[in-house]
Amino acid sequence: MAEPTLVQVFGTGTVRLANAAAAPSAGLFIPDSALQGAGLATPSTATAEGHLVAIAVNAKNYLTQTNFDANIDQSLIVADGFSSFTTRGTDSTAYRQDQLTLSLAKIDTGSTIDPDNY
């Protein structure tokens, strides 16, 4: 199989921008519509953390254990962790903590995480 695509991981409409006169710097473009598909209702006013959660939810939909097991080129798994409860603040307000676990797999060549290896 092949590496997961940008669309599979980040959502429909995601593209890599090339260096060009119209786009002077290269980068990754994830459209608001892809983030809305992950549950981010108002991307234009959402927080940075809200954007990151939407990206993680999109990734979780494709980077599953099942796809990892079937595709030797997939190096990441995003899976649900355990939910728990905690209290915060001076009023001990109850908070729910949800977990997403990101697992990175590579041939063992060192002890540091290098994004170029995935």
C-alpha atoms as an extended CHARMM CRD file, in Angstrom:
* protein
*
       118  EXT
         1         1  MET       CA              0.0000000000        0.0000000000        0.0000000000  PROA      1               0.0000000000
         2         2  ALA       CA              1.0410000000        3.6630000000        0.0530000000  PROA      2               0.0000000000
         3         3  GLU       CA              1.5650000000        6.3720000000        2.6370000000  PROA      3               0.0000000000
         4         4  PRO       CA             -1.7370000000        7.8380000000        3.8690000000  PROA      4               0.0000000000
         5         5  THR       CA             -2.6320000000       10.9290000000        1.8440000000  PROA      5               0.0000000000
         6         6  LEU       CA             -3.1110000000       14.4680000000        3.1350000000  PROA      6               0.0000000000
         7         7  VAL       CA             -6.8620000000       14.1670000000        2.4970000000  PROA      7               0.0000000000
         8         8  GLN       CA             -7.1180000000       10.8520000000        4.3560000000  PROA      8               0.0000000000
         9         9  VAL       CA             -5.3620000000       12.2650000000        7.4210000000  PROA      9               0.0000000000
        10        10  PHE       CA             -6.4360000000       15.9250000000        7.5110000000  PROA      10              0.0000000000
        11        11  GLY       CA             -9.7400000000       15.9490000000        5.5980000000  PROA      11              0.0000000000
        12        12  THR       CA            -11.2500000000       16.7970000000        2.2370000000  PROA      12              0.0000000000
        13        13  GLY       CA             -9.7000000000       19.7800000000        0.4830000000  PROA      13              0.0000000000
        14        14  THR       CA             -6.3170000000       19.5880000000        2.2360000000  PROA      14              0.0000000000
        15        15  VAL       CA             -3.4680000000       20.4420000000       -0.1380000000  PROA      15              0.0000000000
        16        16  ARG       CA              0.2390000000       21.1310000000       -0.0470000000  PROA      16              0.0000000000
        17        17  LEU       CA              1.0250000000       24.6530000000       -1.2670000000  PROA      17              0.0000000000
        18        18  ALA       CA              4.0660000000       25.0080000000       -3.4870000000  PROA      18              0.0000000000
        19        19  ASN       CA              6.4620000000       27.9260000000       -3.6720000000  PROA      19              0.0000000000
        20        20  ALA       CA              5.1760000000       30.1680000000       -6.4470000000  PROA      20              0.0000000000
        21        21  ALA       CA              4.5840000000       33.8210000000       -7.2010000000  PROA      21              0.0000000000
        22        22  ALA       CA              0.9510000000       33.4800000000       -6.0950000000  PROA      22              0.0000000000
        23        23  ALA       CA              1.9210000000       31.5990000000       -2.9250000000  PROA      23              0.0000000000
        24        24  PRO       CA              5.3710000000       32.8320000000       -1.8730000000  PROA      24              0.0000000000
        25        25  SER       CA              5.8220000000       30.2260000000        0.8310000000  PROA      25              0.0000000000
        26        26  ALA       CA              5.1390000000       26.5190000000        0.7580000000  PROA      26              0.0000000000
        27        27  GLY       CA              2.9760000000       24.9100000000        3.3980000000  PROA      27              0.0000000000
        28        28  LEU       CA              0.0060000000       22.7820000000        4.2580000000  PROA      28              0.0000000000
        29        29  PHE       CA             -3.5150000000       24.1390000000        3.7720000000  PROA      29              0.0000000000
        30        30  ILE       CA             -6.3700000000       22.5560000000        5.7260000000  PROA      30              0.0000000000
        31        31  PRO       CA             -9.6770000000       24.2070000000        4.7550000000  PROA      31              0.0000000000
        32        32  ASP       CA            -12.2770000000       25.1850000000        7.3260000000  PROA      32              0.0000000000
        33        33  SER       CA            -14.6630000000       22.6930000000        5.7090000000  PROA      33              0.0000000000
        34        34  ALA       CA            -12.3510000000       19.8230000000        6.6980000000  PROA      34              0.0000000000
        35        35  LEU       CA            -12.3120000000       21.0440000000       10.2940000000  PROA      35              0.0000000000
        36        36  GLN       CA            -16.0870000000       21.4450000000       10.3140000000  PROA      36              0.0000000000
        37        37  GLY       CA            -16.3570000000       17.8350000000        9.1690000000  PROA      37              0.0000000000
        38        38  ALA       CA            -14.4800000000       16.9090000000       12.3580000000  PROA      38              0.0000000000
        39        39  GLY       CA            -16.9570000000       18.8620000000       14.4900000000  PROA      39              0.0000000000
        40        40  LEU       CA            -15.4040000000       22.3560000000       14.6740000000  PROA      40              0.0000000000
        41        41  ALA       CA            -18.5670000000       24.4370000000       14.2460000000  PROA      41              0.0000000000
        42        42  THR       CA            -16.9910000000       27.8810000000       13.7700000000  PROA      42              0.0000000000
        43        43  PRO       CA            -13.3670000000       27.6350000000       12.5740000000  PROA      43              0.0000000000
        44        44  SER       CA            -13.1310000000       31.3910000000       11.9640000000  PROA      44              0.0000000000
        45        45  THR       CA            -13.5030000000       32.1110000000       15.6810000000  PROA      45              0.0000000000
        46        46  ALA       CA            -12.2790000000       28.8400000000       17.1890000000  PROA      46              0.0000000000
        47        47  THR       CA             -9.2500000000       28.6390000000       19.4440000000  PROA      47              0.0000000000
        48        48  ALA       CA             -5.8890000000       27.1820000000       18.4620000000  PROA      48              0.0000000000
        49        49  GLU       CA             -6.6810000000       24.2320000000       20.7260000000  PROA      49              0.0000000000
        50        50  GLY       CA            -10.0320000000       23.7210000000       18.9810000000  PROA      50              0.0000000000
        51        51  HSD       CA             -8.2540000000       23.6080000000       15.6230000000  PROA      51              0.0000000000
        52        52  LEU       CA             -5.7490000000       21.0650000000       16.9480000000  PROA      52              0.0000000000
        53        53  VAL       CA             -8.5530000000       18.8660000000       18.3010000000  PROA      53              0.0000000000
        54        54  ALA       CA            -10.3310000000       18.9420000000       14.9110000000  PROA      54              0.0000000000
        55        55  ILE       CA             -7.0930000000       17.9490000000       13.1760000000  PROA      55              0.0000000000
        56        56  ALA       CA             -6.5920000000       15.0910000000       15.6660000000  PROA      56              0.0000000000
        57        57  VAL       CA            -10.1920000000       13.8880000000       15.1920000000  PROA      57              0.0000000000
        58        58  ASN       CA             -9.7130000000       13.8750000000       11.4010000000  PROA      58              0.0000000000
        59        59  ALA       CA             -6.4920000000       11.9140000000       11.8130000000  PROA      59              0.0000000000
        60        60  LYS       CA             -8.1600000000        9.4290000000       14.1750000000  PROA      60              0.0000000000
        61        61  ASN       CA            -10.7480000000        8.5990000000       11.5250000000  PROA      61              0.0000000000
        62        62  TYR       CA             -8.0840000000        7.2220000000        9.1670000000  PROA      62              0.0000000000
        63        63  LEU       CA             -5.0020000000        6.4360000000       11.2450000000  PROA      63              0.0000000000
        64        64  THR       CA             -6.6210000000        3.4390000000       12.9300000000  PROA      64              0.0000000000
        65        65  GLN       CA             -5.0690000000        0.2470000000       14.2550000000  PROA      65              0.0000000000
        66        66  THR       CA             -6.8790000000       -1.6800000000       11.4840000000  PROA      66              0.0000000000
        67        67  ASN       CA             -5.3750000000        0.5010000000        8.7340000000  PROA      67              0.0000000000
        68        68  PHE       CA             -1.9590000000        0.3480000000       10.4390000000  PROA      68              0.0000000000
        69        69  ASP       CA             -2.0720000000       -3.4590000000       10.4920000000  PROA      69              0.0000000000
        70        70  ALA       CA             -3.0640000000       -3.5760000000        6.7980000000  PROA      70              0.0000000000
        71        71  ASN       CA             -0.6070000000       -0.9450000000        5.5080000000  PROA      71              0.0000000000
        72        72  ILE       CA              3.1320000000       -1.2890000000        6.1410000000  PROA      72              0.0000000000
        73        73  ASP       CA              3.6040000000        2.3140000000        4.9420000000  PROA      73              0.0000000000
        74        74  GLN       CA              1.3940000000        3.7760000000        7.7040000000  PROA      74              0.0000000000
        75        75  SER       CA              3.5410000000        4.7910000000       10.6910000000  PROA      75              0.0000000000
        76        76  LEU       CA              1.0210000000        6.4380000000       13.0190000000  PROA      76              0.0000000000
        77        77  ILE       CA             -2.0290000000        5.3530000000       14.9810000000  PROA      77              0.0000000000
        78        78  VAL       CA             -4.4530000000        7.7480000000       16.6730000000  PROA      78              0.0000000000
        79        79  ALA       CA             -6.7430000000        5.9870000000       19.1160000000  PROA      79              0.0000000000
        80        80  ASP       CA             -9.1730000000        6.8430000000       21.8750000000  PROA      80              0.0000000000
        81        81  GLY       CA             -7.7550000000        6.6820000000       25.3760000000  PROA      81              0.0000000000
        82        82  PHE       CA             -9.6560000000        6.6840000000       28.6460000000  PROA      82              0.0000000000
        83        83  SER       CA            -11.9400000000        9.4470000000       29.8140000000  PROA      83              0.0000000000
        84        84  SER       CA            -11.5840000000       10.6240000000       33.3760000000  PROA      84              0.0000000000
        85        85  PHE       CA            -12.7170000000       13.4580000000       35.6120000000  PROA      85              0.0000000000
        86        86  THR       CA            -10.7690000000       16.0450000000       37.5350000000  PROA      86              0.0000000000
        87        87  THR       CA            -11.4150000000       19.2900000000       39.3460000000  PROA      87              0.0000000000
        88        88  ARG       CA             -9.7370000000       22.6020000000       38.5770000000  PROA      88              0.0000000000
        89        89  GLY       CA             -9.6720000000       26.1300000000       39.8800000000  PROA      89              0.0000000000
        90        90  THR       CA            -10.4450000000       27.6660000000       43.2270000000  PROA      90              0.0000000000
        91        91  ASP       CA            -14.0560000000       26.4690000000       43.0260000000  PROA      91              0.0000000000
        92        92  SER       CA            -13.0100000000       22.8850000000       42.1700000000  PROA      92              0.0000000000
        93        93  THR       CA            -15.0670000000       22.9320000000       38.9740000000  PROA      93              0.0000000000
        94        94  ALA       CA            -15.5210000000       19.4140000000       37.5560000000  PROA      94              0.0000000000
        95        95  TYR       CA            -13.8510000000       18.7760000000       34.1770000000  PROA      95              0.0000000000
        96        96  ARG       CA            -14.0220000000       15.7580000000       31.9200000000  PROA      96              0.0000000000
        97        97  GLN       CA            -10.6440000000       14.7640000000       30.4460000000  PROA      97              0.0000000000
        98        98  ASP       CA            -10.7300000000       12.8360000000       27.1830000000  PROA      98              0.0000000000
        99        99  GLN       CA             -7.6070000000       11.2430000000       25.7620000000  PROA      99              0.0000000000
       100       100  LEU       CA             -6.3830000000       10.6220000000       22.2520000000  PROA      100             0.0000000000
       101       101  THR       CA             -3.2510000000        8.5150000000       22.0020000000  PROA      101             0.0000000000
       102       102  LEU       CA             -0.7860000000        9.1060000000       19.1640000000  PROA      102             0.0000000000
       103       103  SER       CA              1.5030000000        6.1270000000       18.5840000000  PROA      103             0.0000000000
       104       104  LEU       CA              4.5050000000        6.4670000000       16.2730000000  PROA      104             0.0000000000
       105       105  ALA       CA              6.1460000000        3.4050000000       14.7200000000  PROA      105             0.0000000000
       106       106  LYS       CA              9.4760000000        3.2980000000       12.9070000000  PROA      106             0.0000000000
       107       107  ILE       CA             12.3850000000        0.9380000000       12.4400000000  PROA      107             0.0000000000
       108       108  ASP       CA             14.5330000000        1.2250000000       15.5700000000  PROA      108             0.0000000000
       109       109  THR       CA             17.4370000000        3.4750000000       14.6210000000  PROA      109             0.0000000000
       110       110  GLY       CA             17.5950000000        5.8730000000       17.5540000000  PROA      110             0.0000000000
       111       111  SER       CA             15.8660000000        7.2450000000       20.5940000000  PROA      111             0.0000000000
       112       112  THR       CA             14.6360000000       10.6200000000       19.3390000000  PROA      112             0.0000000000
       113       113  ILE       CA             11.4510000000       11.5290000000       17.4920000000  PROA      113             0.0000000000
       114       114  ASP       CA             12.3030000000       12.8950000000       14.0580000000  PROA      114             0.0000000000
       115       115  PRO       CA              9.2440000000       13.9370000000       11.9890000000  PROA      115             0.0000000000
       116       116  ASP       CA             11.1870000000       13.1170000000        8.8050000000  PROA      116             0.0000000000
       117       117  ASN       CA             11.0420000000        9.4230000000        9.7660000000  PROA      117             0.0000000000
       118       118  TYR       CA              7.2490000000        9.1930000000        9.5690000000  PROA      118             0.0000000000
